[in-house]
Amino acid sequence: MNLDFYRNLGSKIKKRRKAIGLTQQQLADKANISLNFMGKIEVAFSKPSLDTLIDLAEALETSVSDLTKFN
């Protein structure tokens, strides 16, 4: 996967997180990851595993498919 994919993914996660009123810390806690890692995912500095992506989607009350659909 290229960097654009991860930039789009991080942007989509951040947008959804804000839409449902969660802080990065709250989302990180729900997904059982560190705040540092959460921040890095949102700016495409780190790449989440599929398991982490599934946990994030569940915490964001959405699907992996929705998080990875880019227009």
GROMACS elastic network, one bead per residue, 0.5 to 0.9 nm:
[ bonds ]
;  ai    aj funct       b0    kb
    1     4     6  0.82451   500
    1     5     6  0.64464   500
    1     6     6  0.78450   500
    2     5     6  0.55644   500
    2     6     6  0.70509   500
    3     6     6  0.52438   500
    3     7     6  0.61815   500
    3     8     6  0.86079   500
    3    44     6  0.73399   500
    4     8     6  0.60413   500
    4     9     6  0.84010   500
    4    44     6  0.86279   500
    5     8     6  0.52202   500
    5     9     6  0.60588   500
    5    10     6  0.86098   500
    5    44     6  0.87398   500
    5    68     6  0.81491   500
    5    70     6  0.86681   500
    6    10     6  0.59705   500
    6    11     6  0.83936   500
    6    41     6  0.78349   500
    6    42     6  0.83976   500
    6    43     6  0.81637   500
    6    44     6  0.51962   500
    6    45     6  0.84042   500
    6    46     6  0.83794   500
    6    47     6  0.68824   500
    6    48     6  0.89692   500
    7    10     6  0.51983   500
    7    11     6  0.61302   500
    7    12     6  0.85753   500
    7    41     6  0.85354   500
    7    42     6  0.74659   500
    7    43     6  0.64059   500
    7    44     6  0.50165   500
    7    45     6  0.86564   500
    8    11     6  0.50753   500
    8    12     6  0.60727   500
    8    13     6  0.85843   500
    8    42     6  0.89466   500
    8    44     6  0.83206   500
    8    67     6  0.88879   500
    8    68     6  0.79608   500
    8    69     6  0.89819   500
    8    70     6  0.70669   500
    9    12     6  0.50949   500
    9    13     6  0.61501   500
    9    14     6  0.85938   500
    9    41     6  0.82307   500
    9    42     6  0.74945   500
    9    44     6  0.78566   500
    9    67     6  0.63733   500
    9    68     6  0.61297   500
    9    69     6  0.85659   500
    9    70     6  0.82983   500
   10    13     6  0.51180   500
   10    14     6  0.61339   500
   10    15     6  0.85564   500
   10    39     6  0.89566   500
   10    40     6  0.85193   500
   10    41     6  0.56304   500
   10    43     6  0.57878   500
   10    44     6  0.58970   500
   10    67     6  0.89530   500
   11    14     6  0.51305   500
   11    15     6  0.60800   500
   11    16     6  0.85754   500
   11    42     6  0.60561   500
   11    43     6  0.73925   500
   11    44     6  0.85948   500
   12    15     6  0.51116   500
   12    16     6  0.61093   500
   12    17     6  0.84417   500
   12    42     6  0.83077   500
   12    66     6  0.89216   500
   12    67     6  0.60942   500
   12    68     6  0.80061   500
   12    69     6  0.89490   500
   12    70     6  0.85108   500
   13    16     6  0.52294   500
   13    17     6  0.59757   500
   13    18     6  0.86015   500
   13    41     6  0.85766   500
   13    42     6  0.66707   500
   13    56     6  0.81102   500
   13    57     6  0.83967   500
   13    60     6  0.80087   500
   13    67     6  0.67474   500
   14    17     6  0.50181   500
   14    18     6  0.61696   500
   14    19     6  0.85043   500
   14    24     6  0.83417   500
   14    42     6  0.61128   500
   15    18     6  0.52966   500
   15    19     6  0.61054   500
   15    20     6  0.88421   500
   16    20     6  0.63754   500
   16    21     6  0.85867   500
   16    22     6  0.88463   500
   16    60     6  0.67743   500
   16    62     6  0.87119   500
   16    67     6  0.86824   500
   17    20     6  0.55189   500
   17    21     6  0.62465   500
   17    22     6  0.53307   500
   17    23     6  0.71118   500
   17    24     6  0.76779   500
   17    27     6  0.72886   500
   17    60     6  0.64040   500
   18    22     6  0.57972   500
   18    23     6  0.72375   500
   18    24     6  0.89518   500
   19    22     6  0.78348   500
   20    60     6  0.75712   500
   20    61     6  0.88676   500
   22    25     6  0.79057   500
   22    26     6  0.57853   500
   22    27     6  0.62010   500
   22    60     6  0.87483   500
   23    26     6  0.51350   500
   23    27     6  0.62984   500
   23    28     6  0.85047   500
   24    27     6  0.51932   500
   24    28     6  0.59821   500
   24    29     6  0.85413   500
   24    35     6  0.65169   500
   24    38     6  0.65949   500
   24    39     6  0.69595   500
   25    28     6  0.50168   500
   25    29     6  0.60849   500
   25    30     6  0.86094   500
   25    34     6  0.79422   500
   25    35     6  0.54315   500
   25    36     6  0.89954   500
   25    38     6  0.79358   500
   26    29     6  0.51387   500
   26    30     6  0.62428   500
   26    31     6  0.86561   500
   26    35     6  0.86431   500
   27    30     6  0.50787   500
   27    31     6  0.61162   500
   27    32     6  0.84080   500
   27    33     6  0.85323   500
   27    35     6  0.84013   500
   27    38     6  0.78545   500
   27    56     6  0.74655   500
   27    59     6  0.65970   500
   27    60     6  0.75918   500
   28    31     6  0.51461   500
   28    32     6  0.58609   500
   28    33     6  0.50149   500
   28    34     6  0.57555   500
   28    35     6  0.55060   500
   28    36     6  0.87301   500
   28    37     6  0.80902   500
   28    38     6  0.58467   500
   28    39     6  0.88812   500
   28    56     6  0.81484   500
   28    59     6  0.88190   500
   29    32     6  0.50093   500
   29    33     6  0.63056   500
   29    34     6  0.73029   500
   29    35     6  0.78485   500
   30    33     6  0.79395   500
   30    55     6  0.79423   500
   30    56     6  0.77793   500
   30    58     6  0.86766   500
   30    59     6  0.56777   500
   30    60     6  0.88444   500
   31    34     6  0.87876   500
   31    52     6  0.71838   500
   31    53     6  0.88063   500
   31    54     6  0.87416   500
   31    55     6  0.50764   500
   31    56     6  0.53690   500
   31    57     6  0.86097   500
   31    58     6  0.79169   500
   31    59     6  0.60355   500
   32    52     6  0.85084   500
   32    55     6  0.78767   500
   32    56     6  0.89151   500
   33    36     6  0.83862   500
   33    37     6  0.66355   500
   33    38     6  0.68372   500
   33    52     6  0.80411   500
   34    37     6  0.52300   500
   34    38     6  0.62298   500
   34    39     6  0.87100   500
   35    39     6  0.62073   500
   35    40     6  0.86291   500
   36    39     6  0.52840   500
   36    40     6  0.63249   500
   36    41     6  0.87902   500
   37    40     6  0.50186   500
   37    41     6  0.61800   500
   37    42     6  0.87627   500
   37    45     6  0.89106   500
   37    46     6  0.70610   500
   37    48     6  0.86967   500
   38    41     6  0.51928   500
   38    42     6  0.64706   500
   38    46     6  0.86187   500
   39    42     6  0.52656   500
   39    43     6  0.66094   500
   39    44     6  0.87121   500
   39    45     6  0.84697   500
   39    46     6  0.86954   500
   40    43     6  0.53228   500
   40    44     6  0.60070   500
   40    46     6  0.51664   500
   40    47     6  0.81455   500
   41    44     6  0.50045   500
   41    45     6  0.60312   500
   41    46     6  0.50024   500
   41    47     6  0.60948   500
   41    48     6  0.67038   500
   42    45     6  0.77382   500
   42    46     6  0.82827   500
   43    46     6  0.78103   500
   44    47     6  0.66471   500
   48    51     6  0.79061   500
   48    52     6  0.56710   500
   48    53     6  0.60312   500
   49    52     6  0.51437   500
   49    53     6  0.61556   500
   49    54     6  0.86248   500
   50    54     6  0.61396   500
   50    55     6  0.86117   500
   50    64     6  0.89697   500
   51    54     6  0.51331   500
   51    55     6  0.62928   500
   51    56     6  0.86816   500
   52    56     6  0.60916   500
   52    57     6  0.85462   500
   53    56     6  0.50240   500
   53    57     6  0.61069   500
   53    58     6  0.86131   500
   53    64     6  0.67016   500
   53    67     6  0.87578   500
   54    57     6  0.51030   500
   54    58     6  0.62427   500
   54    59     6  0.86170   500
   54    63     6  0.76259   500
   54    64     6  0.61007   500
   55    58     6  0.51838   500
   55    59     6  0.61643   500
   55    60     6  0.85717   500
   56    59     6  0.50189   500
   56    60     6  0.60312   500
   56    61     6  0.85003   500
   56    62     6  0.86461   500
   56    63     6  0.89149   500
   56    64     6  0.83181   500
   57    60     6  0.50141   500
   57    61     6  0.60687   500
   57    62     6  0.51328   500
   57    63     6  0.51837   500
   57    64     6  0.55632   500
   57    65     6  0.89106   500
   57    66     6  0.85275   500
   57    67     6  0.72345   500
   58    62     6  0.60423   500
   58    63     6  0.68964   500
   58    64     6  0.84231   500
   59    62     6  0.77706   500
   60    63     6  0.82659   500
   62    65     6  0.83840   500
   62    66     6  0.66600   500
   62    67     6  0.75461   500
   63    66     6  0.51597   500
   63    67     6  0.64272   500
   63    68     6  0.87453   500
   64    67     6  0.50687   500
   64    68     6  0.62057   500
   64    69     6  0.86858   500
   65    68     6  0.52542   500
   65    69     6  0.61949   500
   66    69     6  0.53105   500
   66    70     6  0.84879   500
   67    70     6  0.80080   500
